[in-house]
Amino acid sequence: MDQYVKYHKSALEITDDLFKELWDLMDIVPFTPNPMNKKYNIKRKQGTFGSSYAFGAQVSHQLKGDNYEDWPELVLKVLEHTRQISGCDLYNVVHVNWYPDGTAGLDPHSDDMRKMVPNMDIYSYTFLSKHGTPRGFQVYDKKTNEQVHEFMLDHGDLLIMTAEMQNKYKHGVKKSTAKKYRNLKRINLTVRAWA
């Protein structure tokens, strides 16, 4: 798995104010219809800074336009961090998922790489409202759909997924009704280099 995913614990420290600023933006983000039943919305909200993002039957709307000065500070912080540690200024899009609690998840999938600059990694940051209560991030074999690994992601953790990972594996976040996740807010930001 180390060949396809690099895990960095506590890669980026942020203040509670930065978390709150981005969390509060969720109020203006439209819900995404459930692709399995359009009468209902998925519980997780999503939006993208730098572009709109269509994948499968879902569309993530572009937020705050193309002017970086209008983006929330946390979005700018992960973008800058990615550019610094990758040594590459081609990273230009930040996709955000807001999980209000443990019952919001992400079905197993592989990311659509067609808009990406070829062979560029995806940088995935996790921030939580309660530090020390990590959420699982599961990896599945693409051929068998069997879970092959789980990363327990805590506040400030970074996963770097290689482009090749999307060809061999799926990834997701399981829903949970466990009491410890009842009020746990999670923000996930994925930074990408789009052509």
Backbone bond lengths (Angstrom), bond angles and torsions (degrees), N, CA, C in turn:
res aa  C-N    CA-C-N  psi(-1)  N-CA   C-N-CA  omega(-1)  CA-C   N-CA-C  phi
1 M - - - 1.460 - - 1.530 110.78 -
2 D 1.357 117.25 -30.06 1.466 120.81 -179.15 1.520 112.59 -59.00
3 Q 1.316 116.15 -24.06 1.460 121.24 179.97 1.533 111.16 -70.65
4 Y 1.339 116.42 -26.53 1.462 121.49 -172.97 1.532 114.12 -110.46
5 V 1.347 116.44 -24.35 1.468 120.82 -177.52 1.524 108.82 -135.90
6 K 1.326 115.57 130.16 1.468 120.54 174.80 1.526 107.31 -112.09
7 Y 1.338 115.75 127.88 1.466 121.71 -175.42 1.515 109.53 -110.28
8 H 1.342 116.03 125.50 1.462 122.27 178.45 1.521 108.79 -121.95
9 K 1.329 116.54 110.47 1.460 121.63 -179.82 1.525 109.41 -76.98
10 S 1.336 115.85 138.96 1.475 122.17 178.18 1.529 111.44 49.11
11 A 1.315 116.23 48.78 1.467 121.09 -176.58 1.518 112.75 -73.15
12 L 1.346 116.34 -28.07 1.466 119.34 -174.51 1.529 109.66 -144.11
13 E 1.319 115.92 120.60 1.458 120.58 177.00 1.520 109.59 -92.30
14 I 1.338 115.37 138.86 1.466 119.61 177.46 1.531 108.60 -136.50
15 T 1.318 115.33 163.91 1.463 120.34 176.97 1.527 109.92 -86.76
16 D 1.318 115.51 160.49 1.465 120.21 175.26 1.530 111.03 -61.97
17 D 1.334 117.10 -31.14 1.463 120.59 179.58 1.527 111.95 -64.66
18 L 1.330 116.40 -38.44 1.472 119.57 178.10 1.528 110.81 -66.63
19 F 1.331 116.42 -39.86 1.464 120.32 176.64 1.522 109.58 -61.36
20 K 1.329 116.57 -47.63 1.470 121.07 -177.15 1.529 111.64 -63.33
21 E 1.333 116.95 -41.13 1.471 119.66 -179.73 1.531 110.65 -57.96
22 L 1.332 116.63 -45.43 1.467 119.36 -179.07 1.521 110.61 -74.61
23 W 1.331 117.38 -36.99 1.467 119.64 178.44 1.534 110.94 -60.63
24 D 1.311 117.09 -43.85 1.463 121.35 -177.75 1.529 112.31 -65.28
25 L 1.324 117.15 -24.73 1.464 120.52 177.52 1.531 111.37 -64.65
26 M 1.321 116.37 -23.34 1.459 120.99 -178.88 1.531 111.86 -55.82
27 D 1.326 117.28 -27.88 1.473 120.61 -177.97 1.521 112.87 -60.38
28 I 1.334 118.31 -28.71 1.463 120.53 -178.90 1.529 112.56 -96.13
29 V 1.326 116.97 -2.45 1.465 120.89 -178.09 1.531 108.62 -84.71
30 P 1.339 117.59 127.96 1.465 118.94 -179.53 1.526 111.83 -68.97
31 F 1.324 115.61 151.28 1.458 120.34 174.47 1.525 109.62 -69.81
32 T 1.325 115.50 155.27 1.463 122.14 175.61 1.516 108.47 -103.64
33 P 1.345 118.31 125.29 1.470 119.43 176.29 1.519 111.37 -61.09
34 N 1.322 115.14 143.41 1.452 121.05 176.78 1.527 108.62 -68.08
35 P 1.351 118.74 121.70 1.458 119.50 -177.25 1.529 113.13 -64.71
36 M 1.337 117.76 -19.55 1.463 121.58 179.64 1.531 112.07 -86.34
37 N 1.352 116.74 -21.99 1.460 121.04 179.84 1.530 108.26 -157.09
38 K 1.314 116.35 98.52 1.467 122.27 -172.45 1.530 113.66 -65.06
39 K 1.350 117.87 -10.16 1.461 120.30 177.09 1.529 111.46 -71.71
40 Y 1.329 116.38 -17.58 1.458 121.47 -176.14 1.530 110.11 -121.98
41 N 1.318 115.28 156.36 1.461 121.55 176.03 1.519 109.55 -102.72
42 I 1.346 116.05 153.58 1.459 118.36 171.62 1.526 108.14 -74.23
43 K 1.317 116.36 150.33 1.467 120.80 -174.62 1.529 112.07 -72.60
44 R 1.311 115.36 -34.34 1.464 120.91 177.71 1.529 109.02 -74.46
45 K 1.338 116.41 139.29 1.465 120.19 173.45 1.525 108.82 -103.16
46 Q 1.332 115.54 156.69 1.452 119.39 -178.26 1.524 110.57 -148.69
47 G 1.307 115.35 147.97 1.458 122.53 176.98 1.512 108.70 -157.41
48 T 1.327 116.47 162.50 1.460 120.49 -174.63 1.527 110.28 -131.75
49 F 1.311 115.51 134.64 1.458 122.63 175.20 1.530 107.94 -99.03
50 G 1.328 115.86 124.53 1.459 120.38 179.28 1.514 113.96 108.35
51 S 1.322 117.75 -19.25 1.464 121.73 179.87 1.519 109.07 -175.78
52 S 1.331 117.01 167.71 1.462 119.55 164.77 1.524 106.46 -87.03
53 Y 1.330 116.97 164.26 1.454 120.14 -172.69 1.518 108.03 -142.88
54 A 1.331 116.74 110.83 1.466 121.57 178.53 1.517 108.50 -103.33
55 F 1.332 115.78 130.94 1.468 120.18 177.02 1.516 107.53 -146.47
56 G 1.322 115.67 124.79 1.459 120.08 -175.78 1.516 109.52 59.33
57 A 1.326 115.41 -131.43 1.471 120.65 179.46 1.523 112.08 -92.24
58 Q 1.337 117.50 4.49 1.460 120.86 -176.23 1.521 111.51 -105.75
59 V 1.325 115.21 149.23 1.465 121.14 175.34 1.522 108.28 -128.43
60 S 1.324 115.40 129.03 1.460 121.71 174.05 1.522 107.11 -101.27
61 H 1.332 116.50 119.64 1.458 121.06 -174.94 1.527 111.28 -75.55
62 Q 1.339 115.24 148.47 1.452 120.02 175.46 1.523 109.00 -71.68
63 L 1.331 115.53 136.53 1.459 122.22 -179.27 1.523 110.70 -113.07
64 K 1.310 116.64 138.75 1.471 124.05 169.49 1.532 115.08 63.31
65 G 1.323 118.84 18.80 1.464 121.47 173.05 1.517 113.95 68.21
66 D 1.334 115.23 -166.06 1.468 121.55 -174.83 1.526 113.59 -94.26
67 N 1.321 117.41 -7.48 1.456 120.89 -176.87 1.526 110.49 -83.36
68 Y 1.323 116.59 112.50 1.464 120.98 -178.26 1.527 112.27 -55.35
69 E 1.321 117.36 -31.78 1.470 120.51 -177.06 1.522 112.15 -62.30
70 D 1.335 117.54 -20.67 1.461 121.63 -179.83 1.528 113.05 -89.85
71 W 1.320 116.80 -7.92 1.470 120.38 -176.21 1.524 110.59 -79.92
72 P 1.343 117.80 148.57 1.474 120.55 175.68 1.528 111.20 -59.67
73 E 1.309 114.95 151.53 1.470 120.17 -174.84 1.530 112.18 -61.73
74 L 1.331 118.32 -36.23 1.464 119.92 -179.85 1.534 111.12 -65.24
75 V 1.327 117.00 -38.14 1.467 120.66 177.67 1.525 109.93 -62.79
76 L 1.329 116.54 -44.51 1.463 120.52 178.27 1.530 111.44 -64.79
77 K 1.326 115.84 -35.86 1.461 120.48 -177.73 1.531 111.03 -65.80
78 V 1.345 117.52 -44.06 1.471 118.93 179.96 1.534 110.67 -70.87
79 L 1.324 116.88 -33.84 1.466 119.42 176.85 1.528 110.43 -63.34
80 E 1.316 116.86 -47.10 1.462 121.06 179.65 1.532 111.08 -64.94
81 H 1.328 117.07 -41.60 1.462 121.01 178.87 1.529 110.60 -60.72
82 T 1.325 116.36 -43.05 1.467 120.91 179.07 1.528 110.81 -62.47
83 R 1.315 116.29 -45.12 1.467 119.47 179.57 1.525 111.53 -62.75
84 Q 1.325 116.40 -37.63 1.464 119.73 -179.13 1.522 111.68 -68.10
85 I 1.348 117.07 -50.35 1.466 117.80 -174.00 1.524 112.69 -77.49
86 S 1.337 116.80 -22.68 1.467 119.55 176.89 1.522 111.50 -86.64
87 G 1.346 116.33 -20.97 1.453 120.49 -175.88 1.515 112.55 69.86
88 C 1.347 116.34 25.43 1.460 120.93 -174.41 1.524 111.16 -135.84
89 D 1.329 116.88 127.01 1.462 122.08 179.74 1.522 112.88 -90.18
90 L 1.331 118.03 6.09 1.466 120.73 -179.32 1.526 112.33 -75.50
91 Y 1.326 118.03 -15.20 1.467 120.87 179.53 1.525 109.03 -68.34
92 N 1.349 116.91 124.91 1.459 120.46 -169.89 1.529 115.14 -144.74
93 V 1.331 118.27 -1.60 1.464 121.80 -177.05 1.528 108.96 -130.78
94 V 1.335 116.28 135.15 1.471 121.42 176.94 1.523 108.28 -124.99
95 H 1.338 115.47 116.20 1.462 121.91 178.08 1.532 108.06 -97.87
96 V 1.336 116.03 132.81 1.466 120.84 -175.36 1.523 110.43 -118.94
97 N 1.333 116.17 134.19 1.466 123.18 171.18 1.520 108.28 -116.98
98 W 1.340 115.84 131.14 1.463 122.30 176.33 1.532 108.41 -108.36
99 Y 1.327 117.25 120.10 1.467 123.14 178.08 1.524 108.06 -109.02
100 P 1.341 119.70 110.32 1.466 120.54 -175.94 1.524 114.30 -69.77
101 D 1.329 117.55 -24.46 1.471 121.45 178.49 1.527 108.45 -168.96
102 G 1.325 116.19 -173.53 1.463 120.76 -175.90 1.510 114.82 -65.94
103 T 1.338 117.82 -20.15 1.463 119.37 -178.20 1.531 111.98 -79.97
104 A 1.319 117.59 -4.01 1.469 121.65 173.79 1.514 107.96 -96.38
105 G 1.316 116.49 127.65 1.460 120.68 -178.26 1.514 111.63 -135.19
106 L 1.306 114.34 -167.91 1.458 122.45 -179.68 1.519 107.33 -141.82
107 D 1.329 116.60 117.53 1.460 120.59 -177.74 1.527 110.66 -65.22
108 P 1.348 116.94 149.10 1.468 120.14 179.10 1.525 111.39 -56.84
109 H 1.333 115.47 134.17 1.456 121.71 -178.29 1.522 109.13 -162.28
110 S 1.320 115.90 166.21 1.462 122.44 168.76 1.521 107.32 -112.05
111 D 1.315 116.87 141.35 1.463 120.07 -177.97 1.524 111.01 -71.87
112 D 1.328 115.03 143.91 1.462 122.45 176.03 1.526 107.95 -75.62
113 M 1.317 116.58 117.42 1.470 121.23 -174.48 1.532 113.24 -99.17
114 R 1.326 117.98 4.73 1.471 120.09 -172.69 1.526 113.30 -64.37
115 K 1.335 118.41 -30.95 1.463 120.45 179.26 1.531 112.53 -86.05
116 M 1.322 115.82 -11.62 1.461 120.51 -175.79 1.524 111.55 -74.70
117 V 1.328 115.97 149.59 1.457 120.54 165.31 1.533 105.72 -61.87
118 P 1.342 118.57 131.92 1.469 120.25 -175.37 1.529 113.33 -54.53
119 N 1.332 114.36 139.27 1.472 123.99 173.78 1.527 114.60 64.55
120 M 1.329 116.95 23.94 1.462 120.16 177.27 1.525 109.94 -96.57
121 D 1.328 116.27 138.19 1.459 122.04 179.47 1.531 111.05 -73.02
122 I 1.342 115.59 161.47 1.462 122.66 173.04 1.528 107.62 -109.42
123 Y 1.332 116.30 128.52 1.463 122.31 -178.99 1.523 108.48 -101.55
124 S 1.330 117.10 120.55 1.460 122.18 -173.65 1.532 110.27 -119.41
125 Y 1.346 115.90 115.11 1.463 122.78 -176.96 1.529 110.12 -106.54
126 T 1.332 116.53 140.03 1.458 122.74 177.13 1.525 110.05 -117.61
127 F 1.345 115.35 133.10 1.469 121.50 174.02 1.517 108.36 -132.42
128 L 1.334 116.44 138.36 1.465 122.29 -173.20 1.525 111.33 -126.19
129 S 1.335 115.25 150.95 1.459 119.68 177.74 1.525 111.83 -74.39
130 K 1.332 116.93 -24.09 1.472 121.35 176.57 1.522 107.92 -123.72
131 H 1.319 116.04 110.42 1.450 120.56 -179.62 1.529 108.52 -70.99
132 G 1.324 116.62 145.05 1.460 120.29 179.88 1.513 113.83 86.69
133 T 1.325 117.64 10.37 1.468 122.45 175.73 1.528 108.01 -126.06
134 P 1.344 116.84 71.83 1.467 119.49 -173.03 1.530 113.65 -66.97
135 R 1.327 114.84 150.55 1.471 122.57 172.89 1.521 108.58 -103.01
136 G 1.316 115.64 145.92 1.452 121.18 179.74 1.526 112.44 -77.44
137 F 1.311 115.36 144.23 1.466 124.35 173.84 1.521 105.14 -125.49
138 Q 1.314 116.69 112.50 1.450 120.73 -171.97 1.536 111.36 -99.96
139 V 1.324 114.85 146.24 1.461 122.38 177.42 1.524 107.98 -118.89
140 Y 1.344 116.19 134.91 1.462 122.54 -175.17 1.528 110.32 -124.55
141 D 1.331 115.43 143.49 1.458 120.47 172.13 1.529 108.67 -66.19
142 K 1.308 117.25 129.60 1.461 121.10 -174.29 1.532 112.12 -68.65
143 K 1.329 117.15 -30.26 1.468 120.33 -178.49 1.516 112.32 -79.73
144 T 1.328 117.13 -40.92 1.472 120.84 -173.82 1.521 113.10 -100.78
145 N 1.339 117.58 -15.77 1.473 124.33 -174.68 1.531 112.82 64.52
146 E 1.323 117.79 12.98 1.467 121.46 177.57 1.522 110.48 -83.36
147 Q 1.345 115.64 140.96 1.460 119.80 176.85 1.528 109.03 -69.26
148 V 1.340 115.88 130.07 1.463 120.47 -178.77 1.525 112.46 -114.29
149 H 1.339 117.25 -14.76 1.463 119.25 -179.83 1.524 109.60 -162.88
150 E 1.323 115.35 157.26 1.463 120.87 173.59 1.521 108.76 -140.68
151 F 1.321 115.61 129.49 1.460 122.58 172.89 1.522 107.46 -104.20
152 M 1.328 117.04 130.57 1.456 121.25 176.28 1.534 107.16 -95.38
153 L 1.329 115.32 106.13 1.460 121.13 -171.33 1.522 111.53 -95.78
154 D 1.319 115.12 124.65 1.458 122.10 179.41 1.534 109.25 -107.83
155 H 1.300 115.13 -179.49 1.466 123.42 -176.46 1.526 110.74 -58.70
156 G 1.332 116.75 123.36 1.456 121.53 176.95 1.512 115.05 88.13
157 D 1.334 117.89 0.46 1.464 120.60 -178.86 1.528 111.18 -75.03
158 L 1.326 115.15 152.07 1.456 122.89 -179.58 1.524 109.62 -128.74
159 L 1.330 115.93 130.06 1.466 122.31 169.37 1.521 107.13 -112.44
160 I 1.315 116.36 131.72 1.464 121.05 174.23 1.519 106.85 -109.02
161 M 1.336 115.71 115.51 1.462 121.25 -179.88 1.528 108.83 -100.68
162 T 1.326 116.81 124.88 1.454 119.80 178.40 1.522 110.19 -72.11
163 A 1.317 115.89 159.60 1.462 120.62 176.49 1.525 110.07 -60.07
164 E 1.314 116.69 -37.04 1.467 120.79 -178.39 1.530 111.79 -66.10
165 M 1.337 117.88 -27.37 1.457 120.70 178.53 1.521 111.09 -56.76
166 Q 1.333 117.11 -39.08 1.463 120.63 -176.64 1.523 112.00 -65.72
167 N 1.329 117.67 -22.81 1.469 121.85 177.83 1.524 112.31 -79.74
168 K 1.326 117.10 -28.67 1.464 120.74 -172.92 1.528 114.14 -106.93
169 Y 1.348 116.50 -24.90 1.458 119.74 -171.69 1.529 111.97 -133.87
170 K 1.316 114.55 157.99 1.457 123.18 166.84 1.527 107.53 -107.75
171 H 1.321 116.58 163.11 1.460 120.19 175.75 1.519 108.78 -143.29
172 G 1.325 115.89 158.53 1.455 120.64 -179.09 1.508 111.42 -168.24
173 V 1.344 115.02 179.09 1.465 122.56 177.48 1.530 106.84 -129.81
174 K 1.335 116.57 114.15 1.465 120.41 -178.47 1.522 111.17 -69.90
175 K 1.317 115.09 141.93 1.456 120.70 172.41 1.521 109.29 -72.61
176 S 1.331 115.76 151.72 1.460 120.13 178.93 1.524 110.57 -149.31
177 T 1.315 115.60 138.34 1.465 120.91 175.07 1.533 111.25 -100.81
178 A 1.332 116.56 11.21 1.469 120.70 179.44 1.526 110.46 -57.57
179 K 1.327 115.88 141.28 1.465 121.64 -176.11 1.525 112.22 -56.27
180 K 1.331 118.00 -37.00 1.468 120.54 -177.28 1.528 112.75 -65.43
181 Y 1.345 117.16 -19.74 1.461 120.87 179.64 1.524 113.23 -100.69
182 R 1.338 117.05 3.17 1.460 120.87 -171.86 1.524 112.47 -58.29
183 N 1.318 117.77 -43.30 1.467 121.31 -179.14 1.528 112.32 -117.83
184 L 1.327 116.36 20.00 1.463 120.72 -177.23 1.529 110.65 -82.53
185 K 1.311 116.20 111.52 1.461 121.25 176.25 1.528 108.25 -86.21
186 R 1.324 115.77 137.57 1.460 120.74 178.19 1.516 109.02 -130.42
187 I 1.329 115.75 131.98 1.466 121.72 171.23 1.522 106.40 -115.01
188 N 1.326 115.29 128.38 1.457 121.29 175.07 1.536 107.74 -117.95
189 L 1.320 115.20 129.60 1.465 120.90 177.39 1.524 109.05 -120.48
190 T 1.320 116.61 125.01 1.460 120.21 176.50 1.527 108.56 -112.21
191 V 1.324 115.06 128.03 1.450 121.73 -177.22 1.523 108.45 -104.30
192 R 1.349 114.86 130.19 1.465 120.76 -174.06 1.525 110.79 -132.74
193 A 1.326 114.65 156.78 1.472 121.59 174.60 1.520 107.45 -107.57
194 W 1.326 115.00 107.73 1.465 119.77 179.60 1.516 110.28 -103.07
195 A 1.321 115.01 140.31 1.468 121.16 -179.90 1.536 109.33 -72.93
